[in-house]
C-alpha cells in the first residue's frame, strides 16, 4: 500500500520537498559561514566557556 501511495503523489509535490532540502542546505551553509567567527570567539573567551 505504501508503494502505491508513493507513486500517486504528483511530481510537483516531490519537487517542493527537493526545493526545501536544497534551500535548507544553502541556508545552513551560509549561517555557518557567517556565524563561524562568532562561534569561535564564544569558545575562546570566559563568557563563552561558561555558556558551553
MDTraj code that builds the backbone (N, CA, C; nanometers):
import mdtraj as md
import numpy as np

residues = "UNK UNK UNK UNK UNK UNK UNK UNK UNK UNK UNK UNK UNK UNK UNK UNK UNK UNK UNK UNK UNK UNK UNK UNK UNK UNK UNK UNK UNK UNK UNK UNK UNK UNK UNK UNK UNK UNK UNK UNK UNK UNK UNK UNK UNK UNK UNK UNK UNK UNK UNK UNK".split()
xyz = np.array([
    [0.0818, -0.1192, 0.0000],
    [0.0000, 0.0000, 0.0000],
    [0.0865, 0.1260, 0.0000],
    [0.1980, 0.1225, 0.0719],
    [0.2856, 0.2390, 0.0783],
    [0.3446, 0.2696, -0.0587],
    [0.3836, 0.1674, -0.1326],
    [0.4401, 0.1888, -0.2656],
    [0.3360, 0.2477, -0.3591],
    [0.2111, 0.2053, -0.3446],
    [0.1043, 0.2594, -0.4279],
    [0.0848, 0.4081, -0.3983],
    [0.0918, 0.4445, -0.2723],
    [0.0769, 0.5839, -0.2333],
    [0.1940, 0.6682, -0.2848],
    [0.3137, 0.6117, -0.2834],
    [0.4322, 0.6847, -0.3271],
    [0.4215, 0.7258, -0.4737],
    [0.3674, 0.6390, -0.5551],
    [0.3584, 0.6700, -0.6971],
    [0.2389, 0.7573, -0.7312],
    [0.1477, 0.7748, -0.6368],
    [0.0312, 0.8580, -0.6657],
    [0.0548, 1.0049, -0.6304],
    [0.1685, 1.0366, -0.5694],
    [0.1999, 1.1753, -0.5350],
    [0.2404, 1.2498, -0.6626],
    [0.1808, 1.3652, -0.6879],
    [0.2202, 1.4421, -0.8066],
    [0.3675, 1.4834, -0.8000],
    [0.4265, 1.4984, -0.9155],
    [0.5696, 1.5314, -0.9201],
    [0.5997, 1.6691, -0.8637],
    [0.5062, 1.7619, -0.8733],
    [0.5321, 1.8954, -0.8203],
    [0.5483, 1.8910, -0.6681],
    [0.4760, 1.8016, -0.6003],
    [0.4902, 1.7872, -0.4556],
    [0.6282, 1.7321, -0.4222],
    [0.6753, 1.6369, -0.5017],
    [0.8089, 1.5818, -0.4799],
    [0.9152, 1.6893, -0.5007],
    [0.8930, 1.7779, -0.5970],
    [0.9898, 1.8842, -0.6226],
    [0.9897, 1.9893, -0.5120],
    [0.8769, 2.0083, -0.4459],
    [0.8723, 2.1023, -0.3339],
    [0.9627, 2.0538, -0.2214],
    [0.9587, 1.9234, -0.1918],
    [1.0467, 1.8701, -0.0878],
    [1.1935, 1.8840, -0.1279],
    [1.2231, 1.8635, -0.2540],
    [1.3599, 1.8797, -0.3020],
    [1.4040, 2.0256, -0.2898],
    [1.3155, 2.1173, -0.3220],
    [1.3465, 2.2598, -0.3113],
    [1.3746, 2.2990, -0.1664],
    [1.2914, 2.2506, -0.0730],
    [1.3146, 2.2809, 0.0680],
    [1.4462, 2.2214, 0.1163],
    [1.4792, 2.1044, 0.0674],
    [1.6041, 2.0406, 0.1060],
    [1.7234, 2.1229, 0.0574],
    [1.7190, 2.1672, -0.0657],
    [1.8288, 2.2473, -0.1208],
    [1.8381, 2.3827, -0.0496],
    [1.7241, 2.4464, -0.0260],
    [1.7256, 2.5754, 0.0437],
    [1.7759, 2.5619, 0.1874],
    [1.7385, 2.4541, 0.2543],
    [1.7859, 2.4311, 0.3902],
    [1.9360, 2.4089, 0.3940],
    [1.9854, 2.3352, 0.2959],
    [2.1290, 2.3108, 0.2878],
    [2.2038, 2.4418, 0.2615],
    [2.1527, 2.5221, 0.1713],
    [2.2149, 2.6505, 0.1384],
    [2.2143, 2.7440, 0.2599],
    [2.1015, 2.7510, 0.3305],
    [2.0928, 2.8393, 0.4465],
    [2.1840, 2.7921, 0.5602],
    [2.1929, 2.6627, 0.5809],
    [2.2813, 2.6113, 0.6855],
    [2.4265, 2.6439, 0.6533],
    [2.4627, 2.6337, 0.5264],
    [2.5991, 2.6666, 0.4857],
    [2.6271, 2.8154, 0.5065],
    [2.5340, 2.9014, 0.4663],
    [2.5537, 3.0459, 0.4804],
    [2.5574, 3.0883, 0.6274],
    [2.4693, 3.0329, 0.7083],
    [2.4675, 3.0686, 0.8506],
    [2.5961, 3.0232, 0.9178],
    [2.6423, 2.9039, 0.8852],
    [2.7661, 2.8539, 0.9440],
    [2.8846, 2.9386, 0.8988],
    [2.8841, 2.9836, 0.7738],
    [2.9931, 3.0664, 0.7226],
    [2.9951, 3.2027, 0.7913],
    [2.8782, 3.2605, 0.8131],
    [2.8705, 3.3936, 0.8741],
    [2.8932, 3.3854, 1.0248],
    [2.8383, 3.2849, 1.0906],
    [2.8440, 3.2774, 1.2363],
    [2.9705, 3.2095, 1.2866],
    [3.0563, 3.1600, 1.1982],
    [3.1763, 3.0893, 1.2422],
    [3.2675, 3.1776, 1.3282],
    [3.2946, 3.3025, 1.2894],
    [3.3776, 3.3868, 1.3788],
    [3.3121, 3.4108, 1.5150],
    [3.1795, 3.4247, 1.5169],
    [3.1097, 3.4445, 1.6437],
    [3.1218, 3.3201, 1.7313],
    [3.1028, 3.2036, 1.6727],
    [3.1137, 3.0793, 1.7493],
    [3.2557, 3.0613, 1.8008],
    [3.3541, 3.0923, 1.7184],
    [3.4936, 3.0799, 1.7610],
    [3.5249, 3.1748, 1.8753],
    [3.4755, 3.2989, 1.8655],
    [3.5025, 3.3946, 1.9729],
    [3.4308, 3.3553, 2.1016],
    [3.3132, 3.2944, 2.0913],
    [3.2452, 3.2486, 2.2126],
    [3.3187, 3.1325, 2.2773],
    [3.3806, 3.0478, 2.1976],
    [3.4525, 2.9338, 2.2542],
    [3.5844, 2.9743, 2.3195],
    [3.6406, 3.0887, 2.2791],
    [3.7731, 3.1256, 2.3296],
    [3.7711, 3.2249, 2.4454],
    [3.6577, 3.2844, 2.4779],
    [3.6576, 3.3753, 2.5925],
    [3.5897, 3.3100, 2.7128],
    [3.6002, 3.3743, 2.8273],
    [3.5490, 3.3127, 2.9512],
    [3.3974, 3.3060, 2.9526],
    [3.3324, 3.4077, 2.8991],
    [3.1852, 3.4050, 2.8957],
    [3.1351, 3.2887, 2.8101],
    [3.2006, 3.2679, 2.6970],
    [3.1627, 3.1558, 2.6103],
    [3.1894, 3.0214, 2.6742],
    [3.2981, 3.0120, 2.7495],
    [3.3261, 2.8856, 2.8192],
    [3.2193, 2.8565, 2.9247],
    [3.1688, 2.9606, 2.9871],
    [3.0612, 2.9388, 3.0851],
    [2.9329, 2.8944, 3.0160],
    [2.9074, 2.9437, 2.8954],
    [2.7888, 2.9017, 2.8216],
    [2.7979, 2.7557, 2.7797],
    [2.9162, 2.7155, 2.7361],
    [2.9339, 2.5786, 2.6923],
    [2.9506, 2.4891, 2.8113],
])
top = md.Topology()
chain = top.add_chain()
for i, resn in enumerate(residues, 1):
    res = top.add_residue(resn, chain, resSeq=i)
    for name in ("N", "CA", "C"):
        top.add_atom(name, md.element.get_by_symbol(name[0]), res)
traj = md.Trajectory(xyz[None], top)
